[in-house]
Amino acid sequence: MEKPDTLFSQPKEPDPFNFDKKVAEVFPDMIKRSVPGYSIIIQHIEKLAAKYVTPNSLCFDLGCSLGASSLAMSKGIKQSGVQIIGIDNSEDMLKRCQQHINAFKHNIPIKLVCNDVMQVKISNASMIVLNFTLQFIPKEQRALLLNSIYQGMNPGGVLVLSEKIEFEDNDINQLMIELHHQFKKENGYSDLEISQKRNALENVLLPDTLEQHIQRLSSVGFSHVSCWLQQFNFTSLIAIK
């Protein structure tokens, strides 16, 4: 049984958000109650893996957290000789991830590596998932990471990029924030929890606009780029080499 997320339920001094042991313990509940559309993204990662992963290639889950995307890819892959590599820089998250990987039946081998995604050498990739990870990378390094992904991807390979976004129109931006907060309230979070988590994420999670994401993906070379899912200020894009 997953542990409920009560990390921000009591008043406290705000510390910058980080993926430590406490977050790892409640992460499944946290992301389910905080990220609209998350389950849909995971379901379709499985379907995209079935379509795009090629024999004897690698799949990367960059910022793999507890391995939901890795397990989804494994479930969808129909080809032989494939390996999934999950990368995360939090040892606490990876320890919990390994437990999840061990608990679920999967036919495709999943290798977990503790490393900064900026330092990962990507090659022979037919599918890469960047699920709510780029938003934690310094903005000036994001194009570098996407270029590394593009260069290490085989022709016809697919990148799934999911992110929280902001909007240039201030009124729309505020509306989407309010709708997201309402979503969290409907999932049982209090005003205090919402406020304290937002303060913890300030200057840690730095969103781009959807247009910035599309432009950046196109500029590094991806031939086909599109948003395929958006709920409030959360979106998922597909980029094909």
C-alpha positions in Angstrom: 0.0 0.0 0.0 1.4 3.4 -1.0 2.2 5.9 1.7 0.0 9.1 1.7 1.7 12.4 0.9 1.5 14.6 4.1 4.9 16.2 3.6 3.5 19.8 3.6 0.5 19.3 5.9 2.1 21.1 8.9 3.4 24.7 8.9 7.1 24.9 8.5 9.9 27.0 7.2 10.2 26.5 3.4 13.2 24.5 2.2 13.9 24.0 -1.5 12.2 20.9 -2.8 14.5 17.9 -3.4 13.9 14.3 -4.2 15.1 12.8 -0.8 14.0 9.8 1.1 10.8 11.4 2.4 9.7 12.3 -1.1 10.6 8.9 -2.4 8.4 7.2 0.2 5.3 9.2 -0.9 6.0 9.9 -4.5 3.4 7.6 -6.1 0.6 9.3 -4.1 2.2 12.8 -4.6 2.4 12.6 -8.4 -1.1 11.0 -8.7 -2.7 13.8 -6.7 -0.5 16.6 -8.1 -0.1 16.0 -11.9 -3.2 16.0 -14.0 -3.0 13.5 -16.9 -0.1 11.6 -15.4 -1.7 8.2 -15.7 -2.7 8.9 -19.3 1.0 9.7 -20.2 2.2 6.5 -18.6 -0.4 4.4 -20.5 0.6 6.0 -23.8 4.3 5.5 -23.2 3.6 1.8 -23.3 1.8 2.2 -26.6 4.5 4.4 -28.1 7.1 1.8 -27.0 5.2 -0.8 -29.0 5.3 1.4 -32.1 8.7 2.9 -32.0 11.2 0.7 -30.2 13.4 -1.3 -32.6 15.3 -4.5 -32.1 18.7 -4.4 -30.4 18.3 -0.8 -29.4 18.4 1.1 -26.1 15.6 3.0 -24.3 16.4 5.7 -21.8 14.2 7.0 -18.9 15.9 10.2 -17.9 14.9 11.3 -14.4 13.3 7.9 -13.9 12.1 8.6 -10.3 10.3 5.3 -9.2 10.4 3.7 -12.7 6.8 4.2 -13.9 7.9 5.1 -17.4 10.6 2.3 -17.5 8.0 -0.3 -16.6 5.5 1.1 -19.1 8.1 0.9 -21.9 9.0 -2.6 -20.8 5.3 -3.6 -21.0 4.9 -2.2 -24.5 8.1 -3.4 -26.2 7.6 -6.2 -28.6 11.1 -6.4 -30.0 14.1 -8.5 -29.0 17.6 -7.4 -27.8 16.3 -4.2 -26.1 17.5 -2.8 -22.8 16.0 0.1 -20.8 18.3 2.4 -18.8 16.8 4.4 -16.0 18.8 7.4 -14.9 18.3 9.5 -11.7 20.6 11.6 -9.5 18.7 10.7 -6.3 20.0 7.6 -4.6 16.9 7.6 -2.4 14.6 7.6 -5.4 16.6 4.8 -7.1 16.5 2.6 -4.1 12.8 2.8 -4.0 12.7 2.5 -7.9 14.6 -0.8 -7.7 12.0 -2.1 -5.3 9.3 -1.2 -7.8 11.2 -2.8 -10.7 11.6 -6.0 -8.7 7.9 -6.1 -7.7 6.5 -5.9 -11.2 6.8 -8.5 -13.9 8.7 -7.2 -16.9 10.3 -9.0 -19.8 12.7 -6.3 -20.9 15.8 -5.8 -18.7 15.9 -2.5 -16.8 19.2 -1.1 -15.6 19.2 1.7 -13.1 22.1 4.2 -12.9 22.7 7.0 -10.4 23.9 9.9 -12.4 23.2 13.5 -13.6 21.2 13.3 -16.8 23.5 16.0 -18.2 26.5 13.5 -17.9 24.8 10.5 -19.6 26.2 9.3 -22.9 23.2 8.4 -25.1 23.6 6.2 -28.1 21.6 3.6 -30.1 18.4 5.0 -28.7 15.0 4.2 -30.3 13.0 5.7 -27.4 13.7 8.3 -24.7 11.4 9.5 -22.0 12.0 12.8 -20.2 9.0 12.9 -17.9 8.9 16.1 -15.8 12.7 16.2 -15.6 13.7 19.0 -18.0 11.9 21.6 -15.7 14.5 20.9 -13.0 17.5 21.5 -15.3 18.9 25.0 -15.5 17.4 26.8 -18.4 20.7 27.5 -20.1 21.5 23.8 -20.2 18.2 22.5 -21.6 19.2 22.8 -25.3 22.5 21.0 -24.5 20.6 18.1 -23.0 18.1 17.9 -25.9 21.0 18.0 -28.4 22.7 15.1 -26.6 19.4 13.2 -26.8 19.0 14.0 -30.5 22.6 13.0 -31.4 22.3 9.7 -29.5 19.0 8.7 -31.1 18.5 6.5 -34.0 16.6 7.8 -37.1 12.9 7.3 -36.5 13.4 7.3 -32.7 10.9 9.0 -30.5 11.3 11.4 -27.5 8.4 11.8 -25.0 8.9 15.1 -23.2 6.4 15.9 -20.4 6.5 19.2 -18.5 4.7 21.7 -16.4 4.4 24.9 -18.5 3.7 28.5 -18.2 1.8 30.9 -20.5 2.8 34.2 -22.0 -0.8 35.5 -21.5 -0.9 36.4 -17.8 -4.6 35.9 -17.4 -4.5 32.5 -19.0 -1.4 31.6 -16.9 -3.2 32.6 -13.7 -6.3 30.7 -14.8 -4.3 27.5 -15.4 -2.6 27.9 -12.0 -6.0 28.2 -10.3 -7.4 25.2 -12.2 -4.4 23.1 -11.1 -4.8 24.2 -7.5 -8.5 23.2 -7.7 -7.4 19.8 -9.1 -5.1 19.4 -6.0 -7.9 20.4 -3.6 -10.2 17.9 -5.2 -7.5 15.3 -4.5 -7.4 16.1 -0.8 -4.7 18.7 -0.5 -5.3 21.7 1.8 -4.6 25.3 1.0 -1.6 25.1 3.4 -0.2 22.1 1.6 -0.6 23.7 -1.8 1.0 26.9 -0.7 3.9 25.3 1.1 4.8 23.0 -1.8 4.6 25.9 -4.2 7.0 27.8 -2.0 9.4 24.8 -1.9 9.4 24.5 -5.7 10.0 28.2 -6.3 13.4 28.6 -8.1 13.7 24.8 -8.3 11.0 24.0 -10.9 11.4 26.6 -13.7 8.8 26.1 -16.4 9.0 27.1 -20.1 6.1 27.9 -22.4 4.9 25.3 -24.9 6.2 27.4 -27.7 9.6 27.5 -26.2 9.6 23.7 -25.9 8.5 23.2 -29.5 11.1 25.7 -30.8 13.9 24.1 -28.8 13.1 20.6 -30.0 12.9 21.8 -33.6 16.2 23.7 -33.3 18.2 20.7 -32.2 17.0 18.8 -35.3 13.8 16.9 -34.6 11.8 16.6 -37.8 8.3 16.1 -36.2 7.3 17.9 -33.0 3.8 18.1 -31.5 2.0 18.5 -28.2 -0.2 15.4 -27.9 -1.7 16.0 -24.4 -2.4 19.0 -22.3 -4.3 19.3 -19.0 -4.2 22.8 -17.5 -0.5 23.7 -17.2 0.8 20.2 -17.7 1.7 19.0 -21.2 3.4 16.1 -23.0 5.1 16.4 -26.4 6.3 13.9 -28.9 9.4 14.5 -31.0 10.5 12.2 -33.8 14.0 12.1 -35.4 
